[in-house]
Amino acid sequence: MFLKKLYREWRTAFYAVVVFALLQAFFMYKAVETVPFFLYNMYSTPQLHRDSTTRVLVTINGTPFDPATLSGREQETLIGSFDYFERLKKNNFYATDSATISKRLKNKLPSGLFKSVFGRLTNRSVNDSVFLEWWGRYLSEVSGRRVDAFTIVRSSVAWTPAPVLLHDTLSYYSHGKME
């Protein structure tokens, strides 16, 4: 058995593995999603077969930019953060992490300390321009181009019976000054 051999040959590593396994079990039990502790249900949900998806068109200063030219991490940060922004906007900027923070800390911390912690961990005032300014700076950084203005258009792609770009507009954002 691996753990027996590890215990005999390298006790420090054995205790580290045991502690890691116990923490993982605890975090799974408490349903705490904390890296590097992953929950089984993060990867175990069935993936539904979808017959459509969305396409994102990004333009920088009026010229198209293909996010597929970026690394996976950069694409995820750019497009994933924008998806999250849209979900927050539809939900009046109420983030589900606010409920999680309340659930986990409200009755465990004194009232004054909880208000302070809650205020630091959640958004007090959010508007489109704060996010869009950040997004434009990040787009400039990853694209290597100066970004005075950008637009993001999300439209549908139907996959059956053959891939077809539908010319609908699911969302449209324009930020900056076009010259």
N, C-alpha and C positions, 0 to 999 in steps of 0.2 A: 504494500500500500504506500502511495506517495507520501502521505502525511507522516507515517512511521519513519520512513527513510529520511525525510526532511528533518524530523525531530531529532533523530540520531546524529545527523551530519551537520545541520545548521539551524540551531534552535532559534536564533533571532528571526530568520526567514519563516520558520514554522509559526512562531507567535504572530508575526505580521500577517501571514495568510489566515490564521484563525481569527484574528481581530477583524480583518477585512471581510471575511465570510460572515461573522456575527453582525458587523455593521450593515452589510448588504441585506441580511435577513431582517434586521430591525427596520431599515429604510423601506424595504418591500412591505413589511407589516404596517408601517405607519403611512405608506403611500407618499413618501417624500421623494420628489424627483430632483435629485442632487447629483451632479456629475462628480465622480465617476460611477455613482451608484444608479444603475438603470433598473427600471421596473419592467417586469415581464410583460405587462399589458401595453407598454410602449411599442412593442414589436409583435404582439400576438393578435391584434385585431384584424379581422378579415378585410381584405381589400376588395371593394366593389368594382365590378366591371363597368366602366363608364364609356359612353359613346361620344362624349365631347369633352373638351378641355378649353383652357383659355390661352390666348397668345398675347404677349406683351410687346408692344412697339415702343421703343424709347428713341427720342430724337434729342440731339444736343445742338443747340443753336440752329435748329431747323434742318439738320442733317441726321439721317438714321444712324443709330448705334446698336450693334448686336451684342446683347449681354452674354451670348454663348461664347464670345471670344475671351471671356474672363475665366479665372479659375473657379472651381466649384464653390469654394469658400466665399469668394467675392460675389458670385452670382447669388448665393444663398443670402448673404448679407444685404445685397442690393434689392433683389426681388422679394426675398422672404420678409425683410423688414417692411417693404411697401405693402405686401399682403396683410401683415399684422396691423399696419397703420389703417388700412381700409376696414378691417374687421373692427378695430377700436372706434373708428369714426362712425360706423353703422350702429355701434353700441353706445353712442354719446361719450366716447372716451372712457367708459367704465371698464377697467381691466379686471379680468378674473383673478389676477394675483392680489387685488385688494381684498377680495373675499377670503382668499387663502391666508393672507397675513392676519386678518381679523380672527379667523377661525383658530389659527395656531397661537397667536400671541395675546389676544384681548384679555382673557381671564388669567393669564400667567404673569403679566407685567403690571406694575402699578399704573393707574390711569394716566398720570402725567407722562411717565416714560413711554407708555404705549402710544399716546398721541404724538410724541416726538418721533418715535421709531416709525410709526405709520406715515407721518408726514414726509419723512426722509425716503421711505421706500416706495411711495406712490406719487403719481402726478397730481400737483395742486391745480395748475391751470395749463391746459393744453390747447393749442390751436394749430391749424394746418401749417402756418408759415414756419413754426419752429422745426417741425419735422422736415418739411420740404427744403428748408435752408440746409439742414444737416445732410439730407439725401443728395442735394446738388453738390455739396462739398465732397461727399464720398464718391459720387459719380465722377467728378473731376479727378479725384485721386486715382481711381481704378482705371479710368479710360485714358489717362494721360493727356487729356484735352482740357482747355479752359471752358468752363461751363458758365455762360451768362444766362442762358435760359434752357429749359428742358420741358418736354412733354412726355407723358406716359399714357398710352391708349391700350386698354385691355379689350379684346374682342374674342369671339368664340370660334373654335375649330370643331367641326363635326367629323367624327372618324368613320361613321358607317353610312353608306356602303363604301365610300372612299373618302380620304381626307379632303375636306372643303372648308376654306376660310369663310366664315359668315361675316358679312360686313355690318355687324351690329357693334355698338359701342356699349360695353358693360360699365366701363369707367373711363374718365378722361381727366387728367390733371395737367395743368400748364403752370409753370413757375418761372419767373424771371422776365426780363425785357428782351423781346425779339427786336433786332435792329434791321 
